[in-house]
Amino acid sequence: MTEQITHHLPDELMMSYAAGTLPEAFSLVVATHISLCDECRARLVEFEAVGGAVLETADEVELSEGALEATMKLISSRAKDPIKAIRTSSGVFPKPLQDYVGGDLASVKWRRIGGGVKQAIVPTSKAANARLLFIPAGAEMPDHGHAGTEMTLVLQGAYLDDDDRFGRGDIEVANEDMEHTPVADIGEDCICLIATDGPLRFNSLIPRMAQKLLRI
């Protein structure tokens, strides 16, 4: 079934993903979104083609002594292969996320964080954090800003943010200039995959007290 996706990845994130320069957590979110989104999958092919053309037309340069050895060492030190987007037709989680969780939704080891909300940390490199968030239908998240970039992908249900609605497959990118109070839409519990490269800035005391323990 084709997802009715209306919020897509910005070009700069698509370009970074195609170039392999995103932190692992963000690459996971991008690959999971692209696995659901026909439009972004087609755009990715275009970005990869542009990158190949640039390499073919680039001027040759003389390599410094030891460049090959340094390159091979860098390649061998990579913790994981690049995360590939793979189109899937069943399950709540697309294949890239299933590979990290060890299965679909039933395989998630949730931790309750209050008000019926649950989260599960997805292990990635230290450059950024990834987590799954379960928000009961109708529940409101604490008002917060960001000390970096927050990328949110909806996997089940939907949430409302100001006058906008984000459903399955939709992606929202928030930066340091944005403050918001997402609210899970009624009718179905909302499950999101979120990547951040800086702590959230909560406006109320209790979330601020708990955020270090909860790694948000």
Secondary structure by P-SEA (a helix, b strand, c coil): ccccccccccaaaaaaaaaccccaaaaaaaaaaaaacaaaaaaaaaaaaaaaaaaaabbbbbbccaaaaaaaaaaaacccccbbbbbbccccccaaaaaaacccccccccccccccbbbbbbbcccccccbbbbbcccccccccccccbbbbbbcccccccccccccccbbbbbcccbbbbbbbbccbbbbbbbbbcbbbbbcccccccccccccc
